[in-house]
Structures are given as structure tokens and as C-alpha cells.
Amino acid sequence: MTLTVRVIAPDKTVWDGSAEEVILPSTTGQLGILSGHAPLLTALDTGVMRVRPEKEWLAIALMGGFAEVEDNEVIILVNGAERGDKIDLEKARTAYSEAQTRLEKAQQGDSKQEQIQAMQALKRARSRFQAAGGMVPV
């Protein structure tokens, strides 16, 4: 038995298909979904979702949202999403490096708002870089 998975962003449907397994970046940690999973509604963090349609995993960068699991259907509503195989790895690496620099500068200043914005930008850049296949040190 498989799952029906839909990833819906405000501007497009990023994924709509069947999958054997899904791993979601929930706000409380990674959440694995298999067929027969109990009904669930969870908040999603900015991070990388992994979906396994058959043998190969597909990474999708998610920019926060919600997921609902019910009757082998996973509906994911997000603020933004991008398939990892559509992201340019070098551009994502550059954006990640720039976001790290921005955060370091913001942490030297006094503005909490700048620090929060820089942290959010770093999380988005890290998600895109990881979804594209980049390795991020822990």
C-alpha cells in the first residue's frame, strides 16, 4: 500500500504523487510517515522533506507550513517549497555562505530583529542547499 502525497505552495503544486515513505521536518523533529499511519496534524519547520516514490529518495526544501496525514493521504501546505533536483547546487552553496556571513554580522550588532531575520534566512538557505545535495556541517 502506498501514500498519496501532495506538497502545495501558494504559487504551485510542488509534488503530487504516490510514495512508499515520507520524512517531514516537523517543529518537534523529523517525522516518518508510512502507509497506515495514524491521523495526524503537525506544524512543519523550515527544512528538507524527503519522499521515496520507489527506490530513490527525492528531497524537497520546505519553508514552513503544516501537514495532515489521514487515510494514507499526506497533504502538505507550505509557505514555499522547491524540489532539490531543480535547485542549482553552486548557487545554493553561495547563498548559504552569504547567509552565514549575514548572521555573523547581525550577531555583532544590537538589533534582535536583524538577528532573527538573518537566522531565518540562514535556515532557508541551508534547506535549499541540503535539498540540492549539499553537505552542511552539524
DSSP file with accessible surface (Angstrom, degrees, kcal/mol):
  #  RESIDUE AA STRUCTURE BP1 BP2  ACC     N-H-->O    O-->H-N    N-H-->O    O-->H-N    TCO  KAPPA ALPHA  PHI   PSI    X-CA   Y-CA   Z-CA
    1    1 A M              0   0  170      0, 0.0    34,-0.3     0, 0.0     2,-0.2   0.000 360.0 360.0 360.0 140.6    0.0    0.0    0.0
    2    2 A T        -     0   0   55     32,-0.1     2,-0.3    33,-0.0    18,-0.2  -0.699 360.0-114.9-117.0 169.8    1.3    3.5   -0.8
    3    3 A L  E     -A   19   0A   0     16,-3.2    16,-2.1    -2,-0.2     2,-0.6  -0.770  17.1-135.4 -98.7 146.7    0.7    7.0    0.3
    4    4 A T  E     -Ab  18  73A  49     68,-2.5    70,-3.3    -2,-0.3     2,-0.4  -0.924  30.4-168.0 -97.8 123.8   -0.7    9.8   -1.8
    5    5 A V  E     -Ab  17  74A   0     12,-3.4    12,-2.3    -2,-0.6     2,-0.4  -0.961  13.7-180.0-122.3 130.5    1.4   12.9   -1.2
    6    6 A R  E     -Ab  16  75A  73     68,-2.6    70,-3.0    -2,-0.4     2,-0.6  -0.996   8.9-167.7-129.3 127.4    0.7   16.4   -2.2
    7    7 A V  E     -Ab  15  76A   0      8,-2.8     7,-2.3    -2,-0.4     8,-1.2  -0.962  16.3-174.0-112.8 114.3    3.0   19.4   -1.5
    8    8 A I  E     -Ab  13  77A  56     68,-3.4    70,-2.5    -2,-0.6     5,-0.2  -0.941   8.5-178.7-120.0 121.4    1.2   22.6   -2.1
    9    9 A A        -     0   0    6      3,-2.8     3,-0.4    -2,-0.5    70,-0.2  -0.658  45.6 -99.9-104.9 167.0    2.8   26.1   -2.0
   10   10 A P  S    S+     0   0  110      0, 0.0     3,-0.1     0, 0.0    70,-0.1   0.841 121.4  35.0 -58.3 -31.0    0.8   29.3   -2.6
   11   11 A D  S    S-     0   0  125      1,-0.2     2,-0.3     0, 0.0    69,-0.0   0.577 126.8  -4.3-102.5 -11.3    2.0   29.6   -6.2
   12   12 A K        -     0   0  103     -3,-0.4    -3,-2.8    69,-0.0     2,-0.6  -0.991  66.0 -99.4-168.9 164.4    2.2   25.9   -7.3
   13   13 A T  E     -A    8   0A  80     -2,-0.3    -5,-0.2    -5,-0.2     3,-0.1  -0.892  32.6-172.3 -94.4 118.7    1.9   22.3   -6.5
   14   14 A V  E     +     0   0A  18     -7,-2.3     2,-0.3    -2,-0.6    -6,-0.2   0.834  68.8   9.4 -84.0 -34.9    5.4   21.0   -6.0
   15   15 A W  E     +A    7   0A  36     -8,-1.2    -8,-2.8     2,-0.0    -1,-0.3  -0.986  55.9 167.2-148.7 135.0    4.7   17.3   -5.7
   16   16 A D  E     +A    6   0A  99     -2,-0.3     2,-0.3   -10,-0.2   -10,-0.2  -0.798  43.7  83.5-148.5  99.8    1.6   15.3   -6.3
   17   17 A G  E    S-A    5   0A  22    -12,-2.3   -12,-3.4    -2,-0.3     2,-0.2  -0.967  73.0 -62.6-173.8-173.3    2.1   11.5   -6.5
   18   18 A S  E     +A    4   0A  65     -2,-0.3     2,-0.3   -14,-0.2   -14,-0.2  -0.635  43.7 179.4 -93.0 152.7    2.4    8.2   -4.7
   19   19 A A  E     -A    3   0A   0    -16,-2.1   -16,-3.2    -2,-0.2     3,-0.1  -0.990  33.0-145.3-150.6 152.5    5.2    7.4   -2.3
   20   20 A E  S    S+     0   0   75     32,-3.3    15,-0.5    -2,-0.3     2,-0.3   0.771  88.8   4.7 -83.1 -31.5    6.3    4.5   -0.1
   21   21 A E  E     -DC  34  52A  47     31,-0.9    31,-2.7    13,-0.1     2,-0.4  -0.993  58.8-162.2-156.9 149.1    7.6    6.7    2.7
   22   22 A V  E     -DC  33  51A   0     11,-2.0    11,-3.2    -2,-0.3     2,-0.5  -0.998   4.0-161.3-136.1 138.8    7.8   10.4    3.7
   23   23 A I  E     -DC  32  50A  43     27,-3.1    27,-2.5    -2,-0.4     9,-0.2  -0.990  17.0-165.4-121.1 122.9   10.1   12.1    6.2
   24   24 A L  E     -D   31   0A   0      7,-3.0     7,-2.4    -2,-0.5     2,-1.5  -0.842  25.1-129.3-110.8 145.1    8.9   15.6    7.3
   25   25 A P  E     -D   30   0A   6      0, 0.0    20,-3.2     0, 0.0     5,-0.2  -0.619  40.1-178.1 -88.4  79.3   10.8   18.4    9.2
   26   26 A S  E >   -DE  29  44A   7     -2,-1.5     3,-1.5     3,-1.3    18,-0.3  -0.292  42.1-107.0 -73.6 166.6    8.2   18.9   11.9
   27   27 A T  T 3  S+     0   0   80     16,-1.8    -1,-0.1     1,-0.3    17,-0.1   0.666 121.8  48.3 -69.4 -12.9    8.7   21.6   14.5
   28   28 A T  T 3  S-     0   0  131      1,-0.4    -1,-0.3    15,-0.3     2,-0.2   0.301 127.3 -75.2-107.5   6.7    9.4   18.9   17.1
   29   29 A G  E <  S-D   26   0A  35     -3,-1.5    -3,-1.3     2,-0.0    -1,-0.4  -0.715  76.8 -23.8 129.1-178.4   11.9   16.9   14.9
   30   30 A Q  E     -D   25   0A 133     -2,-0.2     2,-0.5    -5,-0.2    19,-0.0  -0.439  56.1-160.7 -68.5 139.9   11.9   14.6   12.0
   31   31 A L  E     -D   24   0A  40     -7,-2.4    -7,-3.0    -2,-0.1     2,-0.4  -0.982   3.1-153.2-130.0 117.8    8.7   12.7   11.4
   32   32 A G  E     -D   23   0A  42     -2,-0.5     2,-0.4    -9,-0.2    -9,-0.2  -0.765   9.0-164.4 -93.2 136.0    8.5    9.5    9.4
   33   33 A I  E     +D   22   0A   0    -11,-3.2   -11,-2.0    -2,-0.4     2,-0.3  -0.983  12.1 170.0-123.6 126.0    5.2    8.6    7.6
   34   34 A L  E >   -D   21   0A  93     -2,-0.4     3,-1.4   -13,-0.2   -13,-0.1  -0.800  49.0 -73.1-121.2 168.0    4.4    5.1    6.2
   35   35 A S  T 3  S+     0   0   48    -15,-0.5    -1,-0.1   -34,-0.3   -32,-0.1  -0.294 120.2  33.6 -60.8 145.9    1.1    3.7    4.9
   36   36 A G  T 3  S+     0   0   63      1,-0.2    -1,-0.2   -34,-0.1    35,-0.0   0.529  83.2 158.6  85.2   6.0   -1.3    3.0    7.7
   37   37 A H    <   -     0   0   62     -3,-1.4    35,-0.4     1,-0.1    34,-0.3  -0.304  47.5-103.8 -63.6 145.2   -0.1    5.9    9.8
   38   38 A A        -     0   0   64      1,-0.1    -1,-0.1    32,-0.1    31,-0.1  -0.317  50.7 -81.5 -63.8 150.9   -2.5    7.3   12.5
   39   39 A P        +     0   0   96      0, 0.0     2,-0.3     0, 0.0    31,-0.2  -0.269  62.5 173.6 -55.7 141.6   -4.3   10.5   11.6
   40   40 A L  E     - F   0  69A  53     29,-2.3    29,-3.1    -3,-0.1     2,-0.4  -0.995  29.7-166.3-155.6 142.7   -2.0   13.5   12.4
   41   41 A L  E     + F   0  68A 127     -2,-0.3     2,-0.3    27,-0.2    27,-0.2  -0.994  27.4 167.5-129.8 124.9   -1.9   17.3   12.0
   42   42 A T  E     - F   0  67A  22     25,-2.5    25,-2.5    -2,-0.4     2,-0.3  -0.986  35.7-118.3-141.5 149.6    1.5   18.8   12.6
   43   43 A A  E     - F   0  66A  33     -2,-0.3   -16,-1.8    23,-0.2     2,-0.4  -0.631  32.1-141.0 -80.7 143.4    3.4   22.1   12.1
   44   44 A L  E     -EF  26  65A   8     21,-3.5    21,-1.6    -2,-0.3   -18,-0.3  -0.887   7.0-146.7-110.3 141.8    6.4   22.0    9.8
   45   45 A D  E     -     0   0A  57    -20,-3.2    19,-0.8    -2,-0.4     2,-0.4  -0.455  40.1 -82.4 -92.1 168.5    9.6   23.8   10.3
   46   46 A T  E    S+ F   0  63A  21     17,-0.3     2,-0.3    -2,-0.2    17,-0.2  -0.638  88.0  95.7 -68.9 125.1   11.9   25.2    7.5
   47   47 A G  E    S- F   0  62A   9     15,-2.0    15,-3.4    -2,-0.4     2,-0.5  -0.975  75.0 -53.3 175.5-166.8   13.8   22.1    6.4
   48   48 A V  E     - F   0  61A  12     -2,-0.3     2,-0.4    13,-0.2    13,-0.2  -0.873  36.8-159.1-106.7 125.3   14.2   19.3    4.0
   49   49 A M  E     - F   0  60A   0     11,-3.2    11,-2.7    -2,-0.5     2,-0.4  -0.794   9.8-154.2 -93.5 141.5   11.3   16.9    3.3
   50   50 A R  E     -CF  23  59A  94    -27,-2.5   -27,-3.1    -2,-0.4     2,-0.4  -0.976  11.1-175.1-120.0 133.5   12.3   13.5    1.9
   51   51 A V  E     -CF  22  58A   0      7,-2.6     7,-2.9    -2,-0.4   -29,-0.2  -0.982  12.5-157.4-128.1 137.0    9.9   11.5   -0.2
   52   52 A R  E     +C   21   0A  64    -31,-2.7   -32,-3.3    -2,-0.4   -31,-0.9  -0.844  15.0 172.9-117.3  94.9   10.5    8.0   -1.6
   53   53 A P  S    S-     0   0   39      0, 0.0    -1,-0.2     0, 0.0     4,-0.1   0.891  77.8 -30.9 -67.9 -39.4    8.2    7.3   -4.5
   54   54 A E  S    S-     0   0  151      2,-0.7   -34,-0.1   -35,-0.1   -33,-0.0   0.026 117.4 -27.8-140.1-102.9   10.0    3.9   -5.3
   55   55 A K  S    S+     0   0  179     -2,-0.1     2,-0.3     2,-0.0    -3,-0.0   0.790 116.7  68.3 -95.5 -33.2   13.7    3.2   -4.6
   56   56 A E  S    S-     0   0  156      1,-0.0    -2,-0.7     0, 0.0     2,-0.3  -0.693  76.6-129.3 -93.2 142.9   15.2    6.6   -4.9
   57   57 A W        -     0   0  107     -2,-0.3     2,-0.4    -5,-0.2    -5,-0.2  -0.655  15.4-154.6 -86.6 145.4   14.7    9.4   -2.4
   58   58 A L  E     -F   51   0A  22     -7,-2.9    -7,-2.6    -2,-0.3     2,-0.4  -0.973   8.7-146.1-119.4 131.8   13.6   12.9   -3.5
   59   59 A A  E     -F   50   0A  12     -2,-0.4    25,-3.5    72,-0.3    26,-0.4  -0.818  13.7-173.8-100.2 139.4   14.5   15.9   -1.4
   60   60 A I  E     -FG  49  83A   0    -11,-2.7   -11,-3.2    -2,-0.4     2,-0.5  -0.994  21.3-135.0-132.6 123.8   12.2   19.0   -1.3
   61   61 A A  E     -FG  48  82A   0     21,-2.9    21,-1.8    -2,-0.4     2,-0.4  -0.684  25.1-162.4 -78.3 124.3   13.1   22.2    0.6
   62   62 A L  E     -FG  47  81A   0    -15,-3.4   -15,-2.0    -2,-0.5    19,-0.2  -0.891  17.0-155.4-110.0 142.6   10.1   23.3    2.7
   63   63 A M  E     -F   46   0A  33     17,-2.6   -17,-0.3    -2,-0.4    16,-0.2  -0.314  61.4 -72.9-110.8  46.6    9.8   26.9    4.1
   64   64 A G  E    S+     0   0A   8    -19,-0.8    15,-2.6   -17,-0.1    16,-0.5   0.271  75.4 119.9  81.7 151.2    7.4   26.1    7.0
   65   65 A G  E     -FH  44  78A  12    -21,-1.6   -21,-3.5    13,-0.3     2,-0.3  -0.985  54.2 -62.2 159.8-144.9    3.8   25.1    7.0
   66   66 A F  E     -FH  43  77A 125     11,-3.0    11,-2.6    -2,-0.3     2,-0.4  -0.962  28.4-155.2-139.9 154.5    1.5   22.3    8.0
   67   67 A A  E     -FH  42  76A   1    -25,-2.5   -25,-2.5    -2,-0.3     2,-0.4  -0.992   3.7-164.2-131.9 140.8    1.0   18.6    7.2
   68   68 A E  E     -FH  41  75A  88      7,-2.6     7,-2.6    -2,-0.4     2,-0.5  -0.991   3.4-167.3-123.8 131.2   -2.1   16.5    7.6
   69   69 A V  E     +FH  40  74A   2    -29,-3.1   -29,-2.3    -2,-0.4     2,-0.3  -0.981  24.0 142.4-118.7 125.3   -2.0   12.7    7.5
   70   70 A E  E >   - H   0  73A  88      3,-2.3     3,-1.1    -2,-0.5   -32,-0.1  -0.895  65.8  -4.2-163.5 132.6   -5.2   10.7    7.1
   71   71 A D  T 3  S-     0   0  140     -2,-0.3     3,-0.1   -34,-0.3   -33,-0.1   0.896 127.6 -53.1  51.6  49.6   -6.3    7.5    5.3
   72   72 A N  T 3  S+     0   0   27    -35,-0.4   -68,-2.5     1,-0.2     2,-0.4   0.751 114.1 118.7  59.0  27.4   -2.9    7.1    3.6
   73   73 A E  E <   -bH   4  70A  76     -3,-1.1    -3,-2.3   -70,-0.2     2,-0.6  -0.991  46.3-164.9-123.9 130.4   -3.0   10.7    2.2
   74   74 A V  E     -bH   5  69A   0    -70,-3.3   -68,-2.6    -2,-0.4     2,-0.5  -0.963   4.9-172.1-117.7 112.6   -0.4   13.3    3.2
   75   75 A I  E     -bH   6  68A  32     -7,-2.6    -7,-2.6    -2,-0.6     2,-0.5  -0.936   3.3-169.8-106.9 123.2   -1.4   16.9    2.4
   76   76 A I  E     -bH   7  67A   0    -70,-3.0   -68,-3.4    -2,-0.5     2,-0.6  -0.959   4.4-171.8-119.6 114.7    1.4   19.4    3.0
   77   77 A L  E     +bH   8  66A  94    -11,-2.6   -11,-3.0    -2,-0.5     2,-0.3  -0.945  18.8 173.7-106.9 119.5    0.6   23.1    2.8
   78   78 A V  E     - H   0  65A   8    -70,-2.5   -13,-0.3    -2,-0.6     3,-0.1  -0.875  45.6-126.7-129.7 159.7    3.7   25.3    2.9
   79   79 A N  S    S-     0   0  124    -15,-2.6     2,-0.3    -2,-0.3   -14,-0.1   0.768  97.1 -14.4 -70.7 -28.3    4.7   28.9    2.6
   80   80 A G        -     0   0   17    -16,-0.5   -17,-2.6   -71,-0.1     2,-0.3  -0.942  65.4-177.5-170.3 151.9    7.2   27.9   -0.1
   81   81 A A  E     -G   62   0A  12     -2,-0.3     2,-0.3   -19,-0.2   -19,-0.2  -0.983   4.8-172.5-157.5 152.3    8.8   24.7   -1.5
   82   82 A E  E     -G   61   0A  54    -21,-1.8   -21,-2.9    -2,-0.3     2,-0.2  -0.967  28.6-118.5-150.9 130.6   11.4   23.7   -4.1
   83   83 A R  E >   -G   60   0A  66     -2,-0.3     3,-1.6   -23,-0.2     4,-0.3  -0.468  22.1-132.9 -68.1 138.0   12.4   20.3   -5.4
   84   84 A G  G >  S+     0   0    6    -25,-3.5     3,-1.3     1,-0.3    -1,-0.1   0.837 104.8  59.9 -61.6 -33.8   16.1   19.6   -4.7
   85   85 A D  G 3  S+     0   0   93    -26,-0.4    -1,-0.3     1,-0.2    47,-0.1   0.571 104.0  52.6 -75.1  -3.1   16.6   18.3   -8.3
   86   86 A K  G <  S+     0   0  147     -3,-1.6     2,-0.4     2,-0.1    -1,-0.2   0.398  90.5  94.8-105.9  -1.8   15.5   21.8   -9.5
   87   87 A I  S <  S-     0   0   15     -3,-1.3     2,-0.6    -4,-0.3     3,-0.1  -0.804  77.7-125.6 -96.7 132.4   18.0   23.8   -7.4
   88   88 A D     >  -     0   0   84     -2,-0.4     4,-2.4     1,-0.2     5,-0.2  -0.646  18.8-149.5 -74.3 117.5   21.4   24.8   -8.7
   89   89 A L  H  > S+     0   0   59     -2,-0.6     4,-2.5     1,-0.2     5,-0.2   0.896  92.2  48.6 -60.4 -43.6   23.9   23.4   -6.2
   90   90 A E  H  > S+     0   0  107      2,-0.2     4,-2.3     1,-0.2    -1,-0.2   0.905 112.3  47.9 -67.7 -40.3   26.5   26.1   -6.6
   91   91 A K  H  > S+     0   0  147      2,-0.2     4,-2.5     1,-0.2    -1,-0.2   0.900 112.8  49.7 -65.2 -38.7   24.0   29.0   -6.3
   92   92 A A  H  X S+     0   0    0     -4,-2.4     4,-2.3     2,-0.2    37,-0.2   0.897 110.0  51.0 -66.1 -38.5   22.6   27.3   -3.2
   93   93 A R  H  X S+     0   0  100     -4,-2.5     4,-2.4     2,-0.2    -2,-0.2   0.930 111.6  47.5 -63.6 -43.5   26.1   26.9   -1.8
   94   94 A T  H  X S+     0   0   71     -4,-2.3     4,-2.6     1,-0.2    -2,-0.2   0.930 111.9  49.3 -64.0 -45.0   26.8   30.6   -2.4
   95   95 A A  H  X S+     0   0   33     -4,-2.5     4,-2.3     2,-0.2    -1,-0.2   0.894 110.9  50.9 -62.6 -38.7   23.5   31.7   -0.8
   96   96 A Y  H  X S+     0   0   18     -4,-2.3     4,-2.2    29,-0.2    -2,-0.2   0.936 111.0  47.8 -64.5 -44.7   24.2   29.5    2.2
   97   97 A S  H  X S+     0   0   62     -4,-2.4     4,-2.1     1,-0.2    -2,-0.2   0.917 112.6  48.9 -63.2 -42.8   27.7   31.1    2.7
   98   98 A E  H  X S+     0   0  124     -4,-2.6     4,-2.5     1,-0.2    -1,-0.2   0.883 109.7  52.2 -64.6 -38.4   26.3   34.6    2.3
   99   99 A A  H  X S+     0   0    9     -4,-2.3     4,-2.2     2,-0.2    23,-0.2   0.879 107.9  51.7 -66.4 -36.7   23.5   33.8    4.8
  100  100 A Q  H  X S+     0   0   68     -4,-2.2     4,-2.3     2,-0.2    -2,-0.2   0.928 110.8  48.0 -63.6 -44.1   26.1   32.6    7.3
  101  101 A T  H  X S+     0   0   59     -4,-2.1     4,-2.3     1,-0.2    -2,-0.2   0.911 110.3  52.1 -62.4 -43.0   28.1   35.8    6.9
  102  102 A R  H  X S+     0   0  113     -4,-2.5     4,-2.4     1,-0.2    -1,-0.2   0.907 109.9  48.8 -60.8 -41.9   24.9   37.9    7.3
  103  103 A L  H  X S+     0   0   16     -4,-2.2     4,-2.4    15,-0.2    -1,-0.2   0.920 108.7  52.6 -65.8 -42.3   24.1   36.1   10.6
  104  104 A E  H  X S+     0   0  110     -4,-2.3     4,-0.8     1,-0.2    -1,-0.2   0.919 112.3  45.8 -59.4 -42.5   27.7   36.6   11.9
  105  105 A K  H >X S+     0   0  144     -4,-2.3     3,-0.7     1,-0.2     4,-0.7   0.908 111.8  51.6 -66.5 -41.6   27.4   40.3   11.2
  106  106 A A  H >< S+     0   0    7     -4,-2.4     3,-0.8     1,-0.2     9,-0.2   0.862 104.3  57.1 -64.6 -35.2   23.9   40.5   12.8
  107  107 A Q  H 3< S+     0   0  112     -4,-2.4    -1,-0.2     1,-0.2    -2,-0.2   0.730 102.2  56.1 -69.7 -20.1   25.1   38.8   15.9
  108  108 A Q  H << S+     0   0  164     -4,-0.8    -1,-0.2    -3,-0.7    -2,-0.2   0.688 102.3  71.6 -82.8 -17.2   27.7   41.5   16.4
  109  109 A G  S << S-     0   0   33     -3,-0.8    -3,-0.0    -4,-0.7     6,-0.0  -0.225  85.3-121.0 -90.6-178.3   25.0   44.2   16.4
  110  110 A D  S    S+     0   0  162     -2,-0.1     2,-0.7     4,-0.0     3,-0.1   0.553  75.1 107.6 -99.8 -10.4   22.4   45.1   18.9
  111  111 A S     >  -     0   0   42      1,-0.2     4,-1.7    -5,-0.1    -2,-0.1  -0.600  44.7-171.3 -81.5 112.9   19.3   44.6   16.8
  112  112 A K  H  > S+     0   0  145     -2,-0.7     4,-2.5     1,-0.2     5,-0.2   0.858  88.1  58.3 -65.7 -35.5   17.4   41.4   17.8
  113  113 A Q  H  > S+     0   0  132      1,-0.2     4,-2.6     2,-0.2     5,-0.2   0.923 105.7  48.0 -62.4 -42.9   15.1   41.9   14.7
  114  114 A E  H  > S+     0   0  109      1,-0.2     4,-2.5     2,-0.2    -1,-0.2   0.896 111.2  51.8 -63.9 -38.9   18.2   41.7   12.4
  115  115 A Q  H  X S+     0   0   42     -4,-1.7     4,-2.3    -9,-0.2    -2,-0.2   0.923 111.0  46.8 -64.4 -42.8   19.4   38.6   14.2
  116  116 A I  H  X S+     0   0  106     -4,-2.5     4,-2.4     2,-0.2    -2,-0.2   0.933 113.7  48.0 -65.4 -44.4   16.1   36.8   13.8
  117  117 A Q  H  X S+     0   0   87     -4,-2.6     4,-2.3     1,-0.2    -2,-0.2   0.907 112.3  49.3 -63.1 -40.6   15.8   37.8   10.1
  118  118 A A  H  X S+     0   0    0     -4,-2.5     4,-2.2     2,-0.2   -15,-0.2   0.891 110.4  50.8 -66.4 -37.8   19.4   36.6    9.5
  119  119 A M  H  X S+     0   0   74     -4,-2.3     4,-2.3     2,-0.2    -2,-0.2   0.914 111.0  48.2 -65.7 -42.6   18.7   33.3   11.3
  120  120 A Q  H  X S+     0   0   73     -4,-2.4     4,-2.2     2,-0.2    -2,-0.2   0.907 111.0  50.7 -64.2 -41.4   15.5   32.7    9.2
  121  121 A A  H  X S+     0   0   14     -4,-2.3     4,-2.6     1,-0.2    -2,-0.2   0.899 110.0  50.8 -63.0 -38.8   17.4   33.5    6.0
  122  122 A L  H  X S+     0   0   11     -4,-2.2     4,-2.9   -23,-0.2     5,-0.2   0.918 108.6  51.2 -65.4 -41.7   20.1   31.0    7.1
  123  123 A K  H  X S+     0   0   42     -4,-2.3     4,-2.3     2,-0.2    -2,-0.2   0.916 112.3  46.7 -61.8 -42.7   17.5   28.3    7.7
  124  124 A R  H  X S+     0   0  107     -4,-2.2     4,-2.2     2,-0.2    -2,-0.2   0.937 114.4  46.7 -64.4 -45.1   16.0   28.8    4.3
  125  125 A A  H  X S+     0   0   11     -4,-2.6     4,-2.4     1,-0.2   -29,-0.2   0.903 112.2  50.8 -65.0 -40.0   19.4   28.8    2.6
  126  126 A R  H  X S+     0   0   79     -4,-2.9     4,-2.9     1,-0.2     5,-0.3   0.920 109.6  50.9 -63.5 -42.9   20.5   25.7    4.5
  127  127 A S  H  X S+     0   0    4     -4,-2.3     4,-2.5    -5,-0.2    -2,-0.2   0.926 112.0  46.0 -60.9 -46.0   17.3   23.9    3.5
  128  128 A R  H  X S+     0   0   62     -4,-2.2     4,-1.8     2,-0.2    -1,-0.2   0.918 114.1  49.0 -63.5 -42.6   17.8   24.7   -0.2
  129  129 A F  H  <>S+     0   0    6     -4,-2.4     5,-2.8   -37,-0.2     4,-0.5   0.939 113.7  45.4 -64.3 -45.3   21.5   23.7   -0.1
  130  130 A Q  H ><5S+     0   0   62     -4,-2.9     3,-1.2     1,-0.2    -1,-0.2   0.908 111.4  52.3 -65.8 -40.7   20.7   20.4    1.6
  131  131 A A  H 3<5S+     0   0    8     -4,-2.5   -72,-0.3     1,-0.3    -1,-0.2   0.860 106.1  55.2 -64.2 -31.9   17.8   19.6   -0.8
  132  132 A A  T 3<5S-     0   0   23     -4,-1.8    -1,-0.3    -5,-0.2    -2,-0.2   0.589 130.5 -95.5 -76.9  -9.4   20.2   20.2   -3.7
  133  133 A G  T < 5S+     0   0   53     -3,-1.2    -3,-0.2    -4,-0.5    -2,-0.1   0.496  75.5 145.1 109.9   4.9   22.6   17.7   -2.3
  134  134 A G      < -     0   0    9     -5,-2.8     2,-0.5    -6,-0.2    -1,-0.3  -0.431  46.5-126.9 -77.4 151.7   25.0   19.9   -0.4
  135  135 A M        -     0   0  169     -2,-0.1    -1,-0.1     0, 0.0    -5,-0.0  -0.882  21.5-164.6-101.8 125.7   26.6   18.8    2.9
  136  136 A V        -     0   0   22     -2,-0.5     2,-0.0   -10,-0.0   -10,-0.0  -0.937  22.9-119.7-112.1 127.1   26.2   21.1    5.9
  137  137 A P              0   0  106      0, 0.0     0, 0.0     0, 0.0     0, 0.0  -0.363 360.0 360.0 -63.3 146.8   28.4   20.6    8.9
  138  138 A V              0   0  198     -2,-0.0     0, 0.0     0, 0.0     0, 0.0  -0.507 360.0 360.0 -85.0 360.0   26.4   19.9   12.1
